[in-house]
Structure formats: structure tokens, C-alpha cells
């Protein structure tokens, strides 16, 4: 069964805006940021997703753990971060359309934190806000069938990935399939679904915007519960994604550094190339800038140089 939702004019407008921004990101070669920026975004993603769940570690502490350094903090919080680092470092090994892969990711994410990581809950759960139960999840015995239906929708629906990722996120939160870790799994899996269609989402920490708009996040979930469909949540998430892409572009001030260009070119380059080949990709730089880039690439050990002057060619090293 297709989960209930509507494609409203607001949803269509957001999809158009997101598609336009993704095109601009690809055109500006921002879809493959430098290793330094990738690391910074990964840290922001982990920090934001876990802070929503009450984790107290700072970005600096997460950076230290990412570098295998010792950190002083609550054991549970440290374990959550270590587990999240393992999952996010292995994102490309997970299949977003596989329920088995989904359970494997939960097992890594929640290892040592709950009794049965990687397994669906076997008892009833509810979400309590203050002293009030704000959501009562479906009975435990229905969870396997509901999740099977949700993965069937994810794999077989011809809907846009942008929509399906939001629907999956909401429906998964509604089903609440695990004893714990549902929120972080919802955000993780939405990012993974988006990555399949738009690789740039591996490097966009839209979780940080969710973290800064937590009240709106929970309000959108609650409103979707009340309406009996995921439309309010779809609008919220698409708006969040759109803002994240805007921040990535940072329209007026964001420019590529030499390191950005070198990193990008090293991932798309032919076996051997010339300065002219390099400039055919980065059409807005001068020949002097291209020469400086290539010289830096050689110094960094990314390229190796053969020949001299007009006969100079470059190759990827290693």
C-alpha cells in the first residue's frame, strides 16, 4: 500500500527549488568538497543528529573521537558517537532499499546501548512529552509487516526520491520499529535514500538544520499524526533540505579553493592530461591559476609531472 500523502503546490515549489540548487551545486563542482570540508560536515551531521537525542558531546569532542583520541565524557554519550562514526564512515556499504541493510545499520548504531540492537521491538512503545503520551506506536506484532510494506513502497514506487525519503522518515517514526534509536535511524536513512539519487547529500549536514529547528521538526511529526498523512512532514523536510542546499551554495561568497579543484579533478581525470584539459573543466580560471593548481597537486603528491613547457603532461600518482 502507498502511504497517505498529497503533492501540494507548496511541495511542488520546494521540489523545483531543490532541483535548481542541486544543478547549481553540480555546476560549481561543490558536489565533491575537499577532504577537510567532508570531515567538517560529517562531524556536524553526527553532532546534530545525536544532540537531538540528548547527547552532550561537543563538536570538538566528536572531532577528537574521529581522530581516535581519548575523550572525557558520559560513557553512553561517547559510545553513541563512536557507533555513529562507524555507521557514517560506512554509508556507501548500506543499501537504502534493503531491510536487512537497515537492521545492520541499526545494530552498529545502537551496539552496547540497548539489549537487542538490529532487531525490531517486541513490546509496545509510546512517545511521552512531559506527562502526556503524544504518540502510541502500533502493536509490536505488526511492526515486521508494516516495515515490509514501507520498504516495498520505497523500492517499487515511481515517486521522486525527494518525496520517498521524507515519507519513509515519517512513516518509520510513526511505526517506531525499535526500542530506541528510531529518530537517528530516520534521519540516517533519509540521507542514504537521497544519496542514491543525489551524491551531494553525503556531504550536506541537513541534520544540523533539524537540530536548530527541533520544535518545528516535532510539530511536523505531530501534525502529520493528526492529519493521518505525511504531507506536513514532507513540507517541513523539503524546506529544511532546500535551506541546507542554499547554505552549501552560499551563493555570493562560496568559491572553490585550489585544493577543492585538485580534489575534484583527481576523481574525474583521465589517465593523463594537460593544463588545457584541466582548464576545460574549470572554465572560469586563468592559465596562471591552472598552473599554480597543477604545481600544488604535484607538491601534494596527487599528480606527477612529465615533460616540460608545451609538452608537459600530468598523471594521477599511484
Secondary structure, DSSP 8 states (H G I E B T S, - for coil): --------HHHHHHHHHHHHHHHHHHHTT-SS--HHHHHHHHHHHHHHHHHHTT----HHHHHHHHTT----S-HHHHHHHHHHHHHHHTGGG--TT-HHHHHHHHHHHHTTTSTTTTS--SS--EEEETTEEEEE---GGGHHHHHHHHHHHHHH--S-HHHHHHHHHHHHHHHT-SSS-HHHHHHHHHHHHHHHH-GGGGS--THHHHHHTHHHHHHHHHHHHHHTSSHHHHHHHHHHHHHHHHHHH-TTT----HHHHHHHHHHH--SEE-HHHHHHHSTTS-HHHHHHHHHHHHHTTSEEEES-GGG-EEEE--
